Amino acid sequence: MASTAGLVVDIVDLPQQVGALKHVHLEAAAPADLGAEMIGAQEGSPLVVDAELTSLDNGVLVRGTADVHLSGQCVRCLRDIAEDMTVSFDELYFTPEAARAQAAEGDEEADELFIVGEASLDLELALRDALVLALPFQPLCSKDCAGLCPQCGQRLDDLPADHHHEQLDPRWSALAALLPEGADAADAGAAADTAAAEDEEHR
């Protein structure tokens, strides 16, 4: 995955002494595919990141927050969602030597460790993981969203409380094809009811 330059932090000035600190403030554009399928940060939307980097003997500990503007769709009514979120992240970026040591010890997740570069580290990696975990699995425009009408497909929250569709007996739908042009299944049902009543009178 290509890195977003605005989220790559220069650590040349971070002393390698354990406990040394560096504070970072970044304003960048969101990279592509930052989030989940139904909701996430639109590519190019603003990101504001504040982080504290701490030198450790095996890498750099990164703790920070990111202000993200989210765009998505409600899973019930498909209404557009736009909201702001602050997400926290806390990740250890290992030195290449420490990562190799982890792998040598049989760590099955060693290939997925975040690695410190020679002079920089990429905050996008930590931000992606934290944001995906923080996002709702099924985003809603409101917690009590009623969804869509199964008959007409309109948002139920935009319709009157007594909104409904007449449900016709599906057995009459086949009779509609036998009626004159312009008649419908309701006419078929009425005709069938009349025929049934007349039949009952003759018994």
GROMACS elastic network, one bead per residue, 0.5 to 0.9 nm:
[ bonds ]
;  ai    aj funct       b0    kb
    3     6     6  0.87035   500
    3     7     6  0.78124   500
    3     8     6  0.76461   500
    3    31     6  0.82544   500
    3   122     6  0.73145   500
    3   124     6  0.72289   500
    3   125     6  0.86793   500
    4     7     6  0.56274   500
    4     8     6  0.68782   500
    4    28     6  0.85955   500
    4    29     6  0.83088   500
    4    30     6  0.80824   500
    4    31     6  0.62339   500
    4   122     6  0.81640   500
    4   124     6  0.70749   500
    5     8     6  0.53325   500
    5     9     6  0.86237   500
    5    28     6  0.85774   500
    5   122     6  0.84160   500
    6     9     6  0.80399   500
    6    26     6  0.72735   500
    6    27     6  0.73461   500
    6    28     6  0.51887   500
    6    29     6  0.72535   500
    6    30     6  0.89948   500
    7    26     6  0.71350   500
    7    27     6  0.83962   500
    7    28     6  0.68467   500
    7    29     6  0.88471   500
    7    49     6  0.84339   500
    7   121     6  0.85678   500
    7   122     6  0.59604   500
    7   123     6  0.53866   500
    7   124     6  0.57760   500
    8   120     6  0.65340   500
    8   121     6  0.56797   500
    8   123     6  0.60313   500
    8   124     6  0.74824   500
    9    24     6  0.78707   500
    9    26     6  0.88368   500
    9   119     6  0.85158   500
    9   120     6  0.53052   500
    9   121     6  0.53934   500
    9   122     6  0.62065   500
    9   123     6  0.71241   500
   10    13     6  0.74776   500
   10    14     6  0.84269   500
   10   119     6  0.59951   500
   10   121     6  0.68806   500
   11    14     6  0.50108   500
   11    15     6  0.83247   500
   11    22     6  0.82916   500
   11    53     6  0.88433   500
   11   117     6  0.88273   500
   11   118     6  0.84676   500
   11   119     6  0.54070   500
   11   120     6  0.50249   500
   11   121     6  0.72194   500
   12    15     6  0.77746   500
   12   118     6  0.83249   500
   12   119     6  0.52324   500
   12   120     6  0.71324   500
   13    22     6  0.81590   500
   13   119     6  0.88867   500
   14    17     6  0.86061   500
   14    20     6  0.69405   500
   14    21     6  0.68068   500
   14    22     6  0.61175   500
   14    53     6  0.81368   500
   14    54     6  0.83046   500
   14    55     6  0.74324   500
   15    18     6  0.81315   500
   15    19     6  0.88617   500
   15    20     6  0.58683   500
   15    21     6  0.77538   500
   15    22     6  0.87141   500
   15    55     6  0.71509   500
   16    19     6  0.84322   500
   16    20     6  0.69565   500
   16    55     6  0.58484   500
   16    56     6  0.75547   500
   16    57     6  0.79663   500
   16    59     6  0.88929   500
   17    20     6  0.56817   500
   17    55     6  0.63778   500
   17    56     6  0.74256   500
   17    57     6  0.78900   500
   18    21     6  0.89224   500
   18    54     6  0.76071   500
   18    55     6  0.50093   500
   18    57     6  0.59747   500
   19    54     6  0.57359   500
   19    55     6  0.52888   500
   19    56     6  0.63391   500
   20    53     6  0.81081   500
   20    54     6  0.56121   500
   20    55     6  0.52709   500
   20    56     6  0.81198   500
   21    52     6  0.68240   500
   21    53     6  0.55313   500
   21    55     6  0.66001   500
   22    51     6  0.83518   500
   22    52     6  0.57864   500
   22    53     6  0.50581   500
   22    54     6  0.66931   500
   22    55     6  0.87288   500
   23    50     6  0.75212   500
   23    51     6  0.59026   500
   23    53     6  0.63078   500
   24    49     6  0.77200   500
   24    50     6  0.55989   500
   24    51     6  0.51028   500
   24    52     6  0.62264   500
   24    53     6  0.76999   500
   24    64     6  0.88855   500
   25    48     6  0.74711   500
   25    49     6  0.56931   500
   25    51     6  0.66266   500
   26    47     6  0.78596   500
   26    48     6  0.57446   500
   26    50     6  0.64662   500
   26    51     6  0.86518   500
   27    46     6  0.71004   500
   27    47     6  0.56687   500
   27    49     6  0.63886   500
   27    50     6  0.89720   500
   28    31     6  0.89555   500
   28    44     6  0.83590   500
   28    45     6  0.83566   500
   28    46     6  0.59531   500
   28    47     6  0.51540   500
   28    48     6  0.65524   500
   28    49     6  0.81320   500
   29    43     6  0.72118   500
   29    45     6  0.54200   500
   29    47     6  0.57259   500
   29    48     6  0.87482   500
   30    33     6  0.87529   500
   30    34     6  0.70510   500
   30    41     6  0.64943   500
   30    42     6  0.67845   500
   30    43     6  0.51160   500
   30    45     6  0.52868   500
   30    46     6  0.60684   500
   30    47     6  0.59632   500
   30    68     6  0.83210   500
   31    34     6  0.61554   500
   31    41     6  0.81592   500
   31    42     6  0.79748   500
   31    43     6  0.52479   500
   31    44     6  0.64508   500
   31    45     6  0.84137   500
   31   124     6  0.84628   500
   32    35     6  0.88785   500
   32    41     6  0.81405   500
   32    42     6  0.71955   500
   32    44     6  0.77658   500
   33    36     6  0.75372   500
   33    37     6  0.84289   500
   33    40     6  0.74685   500
   33    41     6  0.75642   500
   33    42     6  0.77017   500
   33    43     6  0.71418   500
   34    40     6  0.58376   500
   34    41     6  0.55474   500
   34    42     6  0.74221   500
   34    43     6  0.75530   500
   34   127     6  0.86360   500
   34   128     6  0.61956   500
   34   131     6  0.78360   500
   34   132     6  0.80750   500
   35    38     6  0.84002   500
   35    39     6  0.63135   500
   35    41     6  0.61551   500
   35    42     6  0.87358   500
   35    70     6  0.86038   500
   35   128     6  0.69184   500
   35   129     6  0.88417   500
   35   131     6  0.62618   500
   35   132     6  0.53849   500
   35   135     6  0.74927   500
   36    39     6  0.53876   500
   36    40     6  0.56272   500
   36    41     6  0.89423   500
   36   131     6  0.86484   500
   36   132     6  0.61791   500
   36   135     6  0.74208   500
   36   136     6  0.88562   500
   36   137     6  0.81894   500
   37    40     6  0.74291   500
   37    72     6  0.84207   500
   38    71     6  0.85174   500
   38    72     6  0.54480   500
   38    73     6  0.58999   500
   38    74     6  0.78049   500
   38    75     6  0.76744   500
   38   137     6  0.83416   500
   38   138     6  0.75900   500
   38   139     6  0.71188   500
   39    42     6  0.87628   500
   39    70     6  0.66241   500
   39    71     6  0.56328   500
   39    73     6  0.65340   500
   39    74     6  0.87057   500
   39    81     6  0.80482   500
   39   135     6  0.75659   500
   39   136     6  0.82414   500
   39   137     6  0.89552   500
   39   138     6  0.88198   500
   39   139     6  0.70524   500
   40    68     6  0.87376   500
   40    69     6  0.79853   500
   40    70     6  0.50430   500
   40    71     6  0.56169   500
   40    72     6  0.63730   500
   40   131     6  0.83177   500
   40   132     6  0.83585   500
   40   135     6  0.78056   500
   41    44     6  0.82643   500
   41    45     6  0.66210   500
   41    46     6  0.86626   500
   41    47     6  0.88183   500
   41    68     6  0.65722   500
   41    69     6  0.57538   500
   41    71     6  0.59773   500
   41    72     6  0.84636   500
   42    45     6  0.55296   500
   42    46     6  0.89077   500
   42    69     6  0.76492   500
   42    70     6  0.67513   500
   42    71     6  0.61935   500
   42    72     6  0.86730   500
   43    46     6  0.88265   500
   44    47     6  0.87590   500
   45    68     6  0.80418   500
   45    69     6  0.67037   500
   45    70     6  0.85909   500
   46    67     6  0.82988   500
   46    68     6  0.69204   500
   46    69     6  0.69198   500
   47    66     6  0.66637   500
   47    67     6  0.57791   500
   47    68     6  0.53591   500
   47    69     6  0.74329   500
   48    65     6  0.82873   500
   48    66     6  0.54689   500
   48    67     6  0.51139   500
   48    68     6  0.70800   500
   49    64     6  0.71827   500
   49    65     6  0.58176   500
   49    67     6  0.65117   500
   49    68     6  0.88870   500
   49   123     6  0.89696   500
   50    63     6  0.85989   500
   50    64     6  0.54829   500
   50    65     6  0.55188   500
   50    66     6  0.64475   500
   50    67     6  0.88538   500
   51    62     6  0.66433   500
   51    63     6  0.55065   500
   51    65     6  0.63684   500
   51    66     6  0.84630   500
   51    89     6  0.88610   500
   52    61     6  0.80747   500
   52    62     6  0.58279   500
   52    63     6  0.53473   500
   52    64     6  0.60797   500
   53    60     6  0.63740   500
   53    61     6  0.56902   500
   53    63     6  0.66723   500
   53    64     6  0.86040   500
   54    59     6  0.85998   500
   54    60     6  0.55007   500
   54    61     6  0.50469   500
   54    62     6  0.65561   500
   54    63     6  0.84565   500
   55    58     6  0.82956   500
   55    59     6  0.63352   500
   55    61     6  0.65033   500
   56    59     6  0.51576   500
   56    60     6  0.55279   500
   56    61     6  0.69168   500
   57    60     6  0.81665   500
   57    95     6  0.88332   500
   57    98     6  0.89427   500
   58    92     6  0.89495   500
   58    93     6  0.83635   500
   58    94     6  0.57727   500
   58    95     6  0.58673   500
   58    96     6  0.89279   500
   58    97     6  0.80303   500
   58    98     6  0.55734   500
   58    99     6  0.84994   500
   59    92     6  0.68808   500
   59    93     6  0.54851   500
   59    96     6  0.85786   500
   59    98     6  0.74991   500
   59   115     6  0.80569   500
   59   116     6  0.68330   500
   60    91     6  0.84709   500
   60    92     6  0.58044   500
   60    93     6  0.51371   500
   60    94     6  0.65058   500
   60    95     6  0.78562   500
   60   116     6  0.73011   500
   60   121     6  0.89683   500
   61    90     6  0.74252   500
   61    91     6  0.59429   500
   61    93     6  0.61814   500
   61    94     6  0.85126   500
   62    89     6  0.77109   500
   62    90     6  0.56609   500
   62    91     6  0.52838   500
   62    92     6  0.61020   500
   62    93     6  0.74163   500
   62   123     6  0.83982   500
   62   126     6  0.85147   500
   63    88     6  0.76483   500
   63    89     6  0.57854   500
   63    91     6  0.66052   500
   63    92     6  0.87346   500
   64    87     6  0.84958   500
   64    88     6  0.57647   500
   64    89     6  0.54593   500
   64    90     6  0.65825   500
   65    86     6  0.65569   500
   65    87     6  0.55108   500
   65    89     6  0.61248   500
   65    90     6  0.88576   500
   65   127     6  0.85396   500
   66    85     6  0.81535   500
   66    86     6  0.55134   500
   66    87     6  0.53701   500
   66    88     6  0.65322   500
   66    89     6  0.81929   500
   66   127     6  0.75862   500
   67    84     6  0.71227   500
   67    85     6  0.58577   500
   67    87     6  0.66174   500
   68    83     6  0.86046   500
   68    84     6  0.57611   500
   68    85     6  0.52878   500
   68    86     6  0.61279   500
   68    87     6  0.75606   500
   69    82     6  0.73015   500
   69    83     6  0.59537   500
   69    85     6  0.63566   500
   69    86     6  0.87999   500
   70    81     6  0.76678   500
   70    82     6  0.56004   500
   70    83     6  0.53048   500
   70    84     6  0.58208   500
   70    85     6  0.70826   500
   71    80     6  0.73329   500
   71    81     6  0.55197   500
   71    83     6  0.68365   500
   71    84     6  0.88835   500
   72    78     6  0.88467   500
   72    79     6  0.84269   500
   72    80     6  0.58257   500
   72    82     6  0.66859   500
   72   139     6  0.78453   500
   73    76     6  0.86897   500
   73    77     6  0.81170   500
   73    78     6  0.51319   500
   73    79     6  0.54643   500
   73    81     6  0.53208   500
   73    82     6  0.86193   500
   73   139     6  0.69903   500
   73   140     6  0.74759   500
   73   141     6  0.76369   500
   74    77     6  0.56875   500
   74    79     6  0.52566   500
   74    80     6  0.64578   500
   74    81     6  0.65578   500
   74   138     6  0.76167   500
   74   139     6  0.53807   500
   74   141     6  0.52792   500
   74   142     6  0.83906   500
   74   145     6  0.87250   500
   74   147     6  0.87502   500
   75    78     6  0.56359   500
   75    79     6  0.81434   500
   75   138     6  0.60868   500
   75   139     6  0.60450   500
   75   140     6  0.61104   500
   75   141     6  0.84168   500
   75   147     6  0.82125   500
   76    79     6  0.81603   500
   76   138     6  0.87692   500
   76   139     6  0.85831   500
   76   140     6  0.68865   500
   76   141     6  0.84299   500
   76   145     6  0.69887   500
   76   146     6  0.72307   500
   76   148     6  0.67986   500
   77    80     6  0.89753   500
   77   140     6  0.83163   500
   77   141     6  0.81594   500
   77   145     6  0.74655   500
   77   146     6  0.75672   500
   77   148     6  0.52979   500
   77   153     6  0.88443   500
   77   154     6  0.82544   500
   77   155     6  0.60576   500
   77   156     6  0.83650   500
   78    81     6  0.87761   500
   78   140     6  0.87568   500
   78   141     6  0.85673   500
   78   147     6  0.81484   500
   78   148     6  0.85301   500
   78   155     6  0.88159   500
   79   140     6  0.85634   500
   79   141     6  0.67639   500
   79   155     6  0.86417   500
   80   141     6  0.75314   500
   81   139     6  0.83689   500
   81   140     6  0.78492   500
   81   141     6  0.59937   500
   82   141     6  0.88702   500
   87   127     6  0.80603   500
   87   130     6  0.68521   500
   87   131     6  0.62860   500
   87   134     6  0.70059   500
   88   127     6  0.81142   500
   88   130     6  0.67516   500
   88   131     6  0.81792   500
   88   134     6  0.88211   500
   89   126     6  0.64066   500
   89   127     6  0.64654   500
   89   129     6  0.82209   500
   89   130     6  0.55596   500
   89   131     6  0.83858   500
   90   126     6  0.74453   500
   90   130     6  0.82738   500
   91   114     6  0.80408   500
   91   126     6  0.63179   500
   92   113     6  0.83215   500
   92   114     6  0.69261   500
   92   115     6  0.85166   500
   93   113     6  0.71895   500
   93   116     6  0.54673   500
   93   121     6  0.78217   500
   94    97     6  0.79169   500
   94    98     6  0.58956   500
   94    99     6  0.58678   500
   94   113     6  0.70070   500
   94   114     6  0.60353   500
   94   116     6  0.57578   500
   95    98     6  0.52023   500
   95    99     6  0.62318   500
   95   100     6  0.86806   500
   95   114     6  0.86451   500
   95   115     6  0.57695   500
   95   116     6  0.52714   500
   95   117     6  0.76623   500
   95   118     6  0.88071   500
   96    99     6  0.50778   500
   96   100     6  0.61928   500
   96   101     6  0.86331   500
   96   115     6  0.62223   500
   96   116     6  0.69884   500
   96   117     6  0.81002   500
   97   100     6  0.51776   500
   97   101     6  0.62625   500
   97   102     6  0.87541   500
   98   102     6  0.62734   500
   98   103     6  0.87557   500
   99   102     6  0.50584   500
   99   103     6  0.63710   500
   99   104     6  0.86955   500
   99   110     6  0.63818   500
   99   111     6  0.81302   500
   99   113     6  0.70080   500
   99   114     6  0.85633   500
   99   115     6  0.74120   500
  100   103     6  0.50629   500
  100   104     6  0.61707   500
  100   105     6  0.86852   500
  100   110     6  0.76989   500
  101   104     6  0.50044   500
  101   105     6  0.62978   500
  101   106     6  0.88977   500
  101   107     6  0.89817   500
  101   110     6  0.89403   500
  102   105     6  0.51933   500
  102   106     6  0.67322   500
  102   107     6  0.55719   500
  102   108     6  0.87915   500
  102   109     6  0.87326   500
  102   110     6  0.60027   500
  103   106     6  0.52054   500
  103   107     6  0.51137   500
  103   108     6  0.71700   500
  103   109     6  0.79893   500
  103   110     6  0.51945   500
  103   111     6  0.76281   500
  104   107     6  0.73337   500
  104   110     6  0.89690   500
  106   109     6  0.87724   500
  106   110     6  0.81445   500
  107   110     6  0.53586   500
  107   111     6  0.86582   500
  108   111     6  0.75012   500
  108   112     6  0.88478   500
  109   112     6  0.54065   500
  109   113     6  0.68618   500
  110   113     6  0.54216   500
  111   114     6  0.86605   500
  112   115     6  0.89714   500
  114   121     6  0.88087   500
  114   122     6  0.87925   500
  114   125     6  0.75377   500
  114   126     6  0.82098   500
  115   121     6  0.74481   500
  115   122     6  0.87757   500
  116   119     6  0.78860   500
  116   120     6  0.65547   500
  116   121     6  0.52044   500
  116   122     6  0.80275   500
  117   120     6  0.50073   500
  117   121     6  0.55776   500
  117   122     6  0.84187   500
  118   121     6  0.83674   500
  122   125     6  0.62029   500
  122   126     6  0.79312   500
  123   126     6  0.54614   500
  123   127     6  0.61840   500
  123   128     6  0.86552   500
  124   128     6  0.59786   500
  124   129     6  0.86808   500
  125   128     6  0.54089   500
  125   129     6  0.66079   500
  125   130     6  0.88586   500
  126   129     6  0.54011   500
  126   130     6  0.62349   500
  126   131     6  0.86205   500
  127   130     6  0.51918   500
  127   131     6  0.59698   500
  127   132     6  0.85534   500
  128   131     6  0.53231   500
  128   132     6  0.62285   500
  128   133     6  0.87285   500
  129   132     6  0.55040   500
  129   133     6  0.64828   500
  129   134     6  0.88314   500
  130   133     6  0.53451   500
  130   134     6  0.62517   500
  130   135     6  0.88405   500
  131   134     6  0.50106   500
  131   135     6  0.61184   500
  132   135     6  0.54550   500
  132   136     6  0.84883   500
  133   136     6  0.80872   500
  133   137     6  0.89079   500
  135   138     6  0.86338   500
  135   139     6  0.79579   500
  136   139     6  0.53128   500
  136   140     6  0.84556   500
  139   142     6  0.86823   500
  140   143     6  0.61395   500
  140   144     6  0.84329   500
  140   145     6  0.70156   500
  141   144     6  0.85616   500
  141   145     6  0.66986   500
  142   145     6  0.52502   500
  144   147     6  0.89503   500
  145   156     6  0.83719   500
  145   157     6  0.70966   500
  146   149     6  0.86790   500
  146   155     6  0.75686   500
  146   156     6  0.58218   500
  146   157     6  0.61442   500
  147   150     6  0.89791   500
  147   154     6  0.84748   500
  147   155     6  0.59199   500
  147   156     6  0.59896   500
  147   157     6  0.74763   500
  148   151     6  0.85795   500
  148   152     6  0.80801   500
  148   153     6  0.52816   500
  148   154     6  0.53647   500
  148   156     6  0.54173   500
  148   157     6  0.83230   500
  149   152     6  0.56687   500
  149   154     6  0.54710   500
  149   155     6  0.62754   500
  149   156     6  0.57220   500
  149   164     6  0.86450   500
  150   153     6  0.56521   500
  150   154     6  0.82427   500
  151   154     6  0.84084   500
  151   164     6  0.85947   500
  151   165     6  0.70892   500
  152   165     6  0.85196   500
  153   156     6  0.85358   500
  154   157     6  0.87194   500
  154   158     6  0.76464   500
  154   159     6  0.76924   500
  155   158     6  0.54667   500
  155   159     6  0.67948   500
  156   159     6  0.51358   500
  156   160     6  0.78777   500
  156   161     6  0.83828   500
  156   163     6  0.82153   500
  157   160     6  0.78779   500
  157   161     6  0.85287   500
  159   162     6  0.82158   500
  159   163     6  0.63396   500
  160   163     6  0.53809   500
  161   164     6  0.87804   500
  164   167     6  0.89951   500
  167   170     6  0.85957   500
  168   171     6  0.84481   500
  168   172     6  0.75683   500
  168   173     6  0.81713   500
  168   185     6  0.75062   500
  168   186     6  0.69209   500
  168   189     6  0.81448   500
  169   172     6  0.58710   500
  169   173     6  0.75177   500
  169   185     6  0.87275   500
  169   186     6  0.87895   500
  169   189     6  0.77467   500
  170   173     6  0.53151   500
  170   174     6  0.79280   500
  170   185     6  0.86843   500
  171   174     6  0.65658   500
  171   175     6  0.79340   500
  171   189     6  0.84887   500
  172   175     6  0.52869   500
  172   176     6  0.67858   500
  172   185     6  0.58980   500
  172   186     6  0.76327   500
  172   187     6  0.88776   500
  172   188     6  0.58949   500
  172   189     6  0.54126   500
  172   192     6  0.79875   500
  173   176     6  0.53579   500
  173   177     6  0.76808   500
  173   184     6  0.83009   500
  173   185     6  0.52796   500
  173   186     6  0.84417   500
  173   188     6  0.75176   500
  173   189     6  0.83088   500
  174   177     6  0.60538   500
  174   178     6  0.77871   500
  174   185     6  0.80030   500
  174   188     6  0.85768   500
  175   178     6  0.53727   500
  175   179     6  0.69068   500
  175   184     6  0.88729   500
  175   185     6  0.69179   500
  175   187     6  0.89986   500
  175   188     6  0.55905   500
  175   189     6  0.79399   500
  175   192     6  0.86184   500
  176   179     6  0.53411   500
  176   180     6  0.84537   500
  176   183     6  0.71514   500
  176   184     6  0.55526   500
  176   186     6  0.81369   500
  176   187     6  0.75671   500
  176   188     6  0.55279   500
  176   189     6  0.85695   500
  177   180     6  0.80949   500
  177   181     6  0.86903   500
  177   184     6  0.84002   500
  177   185     6  0.84602   500
  177   188     6  0.89396   500
  178   181     6  0.89922   500
  178   188     6  0.83980   500
  179   182     6  0.81610   500
  179   183     6  0.60605   500
  179   184     6  0.74928   500
  179   185     6  0.86539   500
  179   187     6  0.80575   500
  179   188     6  0.70671   500
  180   183     6  0.58728   500
  180   184     6  0.87902   500
  181   184     6  0.83588   500
  183   186     6  0.79901   500
  183   187     6  0.61003   500
  183   188     6  0.78716   500
  184   187     6  0.53896   500
  184   188     6  0.65611   500
  184   189     6  0.89025   500
  185   189     6  0.61780   500
  185   190     6  0.86044   500
  186   189     6  0.50215   500
  186   190     6  0.62264   500
  186   191     6  0.85804   500
  187   190     6  0.50413   500
  187   191     6  0.60457   500
  187   192     6  0.84595   500
  188   191     6  0.50970   500
  188   192     6  0.60642   500
  188   193     6  0.85398   500
  189   192     6  0.50873   500
  189   193     6  0.61126   500
  189   194     6  0.86185   500
  190   193     6  0.50793   500
  190   194     6  0.62253   500
  190   195     6  0.86516   500
  191   194     6  0.51240   500
  191   195     6  0.61968   500
  191   196     6  0.85865   500
  192   195     6  0.50550   500
  192   196     6  0.60916   500
  192   197     6  0.85928   500
  193   196     6  0.50794   500
  193   197     6  0.61997   500
  193   198     6  0.87002   500
  194   197     6  0.51102   500
  194   198     6  0.62440   500
  194   199     6  0.85658   500
  195   198     6  0.51564   500
  195   199     6  0.60905   500
  195   200     6  0.85873   500
  196   199     6  0.50649   500
  196   200     6  0.62138   500
  196   201     6  0.87972   500
  197   200     6  0.50799   500
  197   201     6  0.64074   500
  197   202     6  0.89589   500
  198   201     6  0.51064   500
  198   202     6  0.65366   500
  199   202     6  0.53376   500
  199   203     6  0.66416   500
  200   203     6  0.53960   500
